[in-house]
């Protein structure tokens, strides 16, 4: 069953509702992230109290190494990152300890819930993410509606190459 039949709404009605949610601030951005099927990726969750006096430029400092940062009361940081292998974990934690002034971070490796709607999907488990795939994901992480031509230009590849890699990741449920 497709979403249109399930919702019993026209494409225009769905579009208008999404636009209304954006206008009221309920939807703030469209993001891209790795899915559970990106088996070569390891999701890391790091949190703890920071001793930093200023968080103004922290997200910019960490940007190439993390995909999200949340700050709670009393400088309590929550940080999410992806690794290609566990060998990268120690250097990531050392980097975050230094840049975020997080002397005693708590580090966890987490999983994702298995999407019920995909339980019968045919997944190509041989699909592996390459360095370009990770760059595409990073480019789209805060704006998944960014035109593929802009992503390609940012990464210095052809639009055709970026589209082919993105299509492959979507087809194999490697990103969400």
C-alpha positions as CSV (number, residue, x, y, z in Angstrom):
1,X,0.0,0.0,0.0
2,X,1.4,3.4,-0.9
3,X,1.4,6.4,1.4
4,X,-1.2,8.2,-0.7
5,X,-3.8,5.5,-0.3
6,X,-2.9,5.0,3.4
7,X,-3.3,8.7,4.2
8,X,-6.2,9.2,1.8
9,X,-4.8,12.6,0.8
10,X,-3.7,14.1,-2.5
11,X,-0.1,14.9,-3.3
12,X,-1.1,18.6,-3.0
13,X,-2.7,18.1,0.4
14,X,0.4,16.3,1.7
15,X,2.7,19.0,0.2
16,X,0.6,21.8,1.8
17,X,0.6,20.1,5.2
18,X,4.4,19.6,5.1
19,X,4.8,23.2,4.1
20,X,2.6,24.3,7.0
21,X,4.7,22.2,9.4
22,X,7.8,23.9,8.1
23,X,6.3,27.4,8.3
24,X,5.3,26.8,12.0
25,X,8.7,25.5,12.9
26,X,7.5,21.9,13.7
27,X,9.7,20.6,10.9
28,X,13.0,22.5,11.1
29,X,15.1,20.6,8.6
30,X,15.4,17.5,6.5
31,X,18.3,15.3,7.3
32,X,20.1,12.3,5.9
33,X,21.8,9.6,8.0
34,X,23.1,6.1,7.7
35,X,20.6,3.3,8.1
36,X,21.0,0.0,10.0
37,X,21.7,-1.6,6.7
38,X,25.0,0.3,6.3
39,X,26.7,-2.5,8.0
40,X,30.2,-1.1,7.6
41,X,29.2,1.9,9.7
42,X,29.4,2.0,13.5
43,X,27.2,4.6,15.3
44,X,28.9,6.2,18.3
45,X,27.1,8.1,21.0
46,X,29.3,10.3,23.3
47,X,28.1,12.4,26.2
48,X,29.3,14.1,29.3
49,X,29.9,17.4,31.1
50,X,32.1,19.8,29.3
51,X,34.4,22.3,31.0
52,X,34.4,24.7,28.0
53,X,33.5,28.3,28.6
54,X,32.2,28.8,25.1
55,X,30.2,26.5,22.8
56,X,29.9,29.1,20.0
57,X,32.3,27.6,17.6
58,X,32.2,24.0,18.9
59,X,29.9,22.6,16.2
60,X,32.1,24.1,13.5
61,X,35.3,22.5,15.1
62,X,33.7,19.1,15.3
63,X,31.7,19.3,12.0
64,X,33.9,16.9,10.0
65,X,33.9,14.2,12.7
66,X,30.3,14.2,14.0
67,X,26.8,14.3,12.6
68,X,25.0,15.9,15.5
69,X,25.6,17.8,18.7
70,X,23.1,18.7,21.4
71,X,23.8,20.8,24.5
72,X,21.9,20.2,27.7
73,X,21.8,22.2,30.9
74,X,25.1,22.8,32.7
75,X,27.2,22.2,29.6
76,X,26.1,18.6,29.3
77,X,27.0,17.5,25.7
78,X,25.4,14.8,23.6
79,X,27.4,13.9,20.4
80,X,26.7,11.5,17.6
81,X,29.3,10.2,15.1
82,X,29.8,7.4,12.6
83,X,32.9,5.2,12.3
84,X,33.9,2.9,9.5
85,X,35.7,0.6,11.9
86,X,36.4,0.3,15.6
87,X,40.0,1.2,15.1
88,X,38.9,4.9,14.7
89,X,37.2,5.0,18.0
90,X,40.2,5.9,20.2
91,X,41.2,8.8,18.0
92,X,37.6,10.1,17.7
93,X,37.2,10.1,21.5
94,X,40.6,11.8,22.0
95,X,39.7,14.5,19.4
96,X,36.3,15.2,21.1
97,X,37.8,15.2,24.6
98,X,40.2,17.9,23.4
99,X,38.0,20.0,21.2
100,X,34.9,19.9,23.5
101,X,36.9,20.0,26.7
102,X,35.1,16.8,27.8
103,X,37.5,15.2,30.3
104,X,35.4,12.1,31.1
105,X,33.2,11.3,28.1
106,X,30.8,8.3,28.3
107,X,31.0,6.4,25.0
108,X,28.5,4.0,23.7
109,X,28.0,2.1,20.5
110,X,24.3,2.0,19.6
111,X,22.0,0.2,17.1
112,X,19.0,1.4,15.2
113,X,15.5,-0.1,15.5
114,X,14.7,-2.4,12.5
115,X,12.1,-0.7,10.4
116,X,9.0,-2.9,10.2
117,X,8.2,-1.7,6.7
118,X,11.5,-3.0,5.4
119,X,11.5,-6.4,7.0
120,X,10.7,-8.2,3.7
121,X,12.8,-5.9,1.5
122,X,15.6,-7.4,-0.6
123,X,18.8,-5.8,0.6
124,X,22.1,-6.2,-1.2
125,X,24.2,-7.0,1.7
126,X,27.3,-6.9,-0.5
127,X,26.9,-3.1,-0.8
128,X,29.6,-1.2,1.1
129,X,29.9,2.5,1.5
130,X,33.0,4.1,0.0
131,X,34.7,7.4,1.0
132,X,32.6,9.3,-1.6
133,X,29.3,7.9,-0.1
134,X,30.3,9.2,3.4
135,X,31.1,12.6,1.9
136,X,27.6,12.7,0.2
137,X,26.0,11.7,3.4
138,X,27.9,14.5,5.3
139,X,26.9,17.0,2.6
140,X,23.2,16.1,2.9
141,X,23.1,15.5,6.7
142,X,21.5,18.9,7.5
143,X,19.6,19.4,4.3
144,X,18.5,16.3,2.4
145,X,16.6,18.5,0.0
146,X,19.8,20.0,-1.4
147,X,20.1,19.6,-5.1
148,X,22.4,16.8,-6.2
149,X,24.2,19.3,-8.5
150,X,25.2,21.4,-5.5
151,X,26.4,18.2,-3.6
152,X,28.4,17.2,-6.7
153,X,30.0,20.7,-6.9
154,X,30.9,20.7,-3.2
155,X,32.6,17.3,-3.5
156,X,34.3,18.0,-6.9
157,X,32.6,15.1,-8.7
158,X,30.2,15.0,-11.6
159,X,26.5,15.3,-11.0
160,X,26.1,11.9,-12.7
161,X,28.5,10.2,-10.2
162,X,26.9,11.8,-7.2
163,X,23.4,10.8,-8.4
164,X,24.6,7.2,-9.1
165,X,26.1,6.8,-5.6
166,X,23.1,8.4,-3.9
167,X,20.6,6.2,-5.9
168,X,22.6,3.1,-5.0
169,X,22.6,4.0,-1.3
170,X,18.8,4.7,-1.4
171,X,18.1,1.5,-3.4
172,X,20.1,-0.6,-0.8
173,X,18.6,1.2,2.2
174,X,22.0,2.4,3.4
175,X,20.7,5.8,4.2
176,X,17.5,7.2,5.7
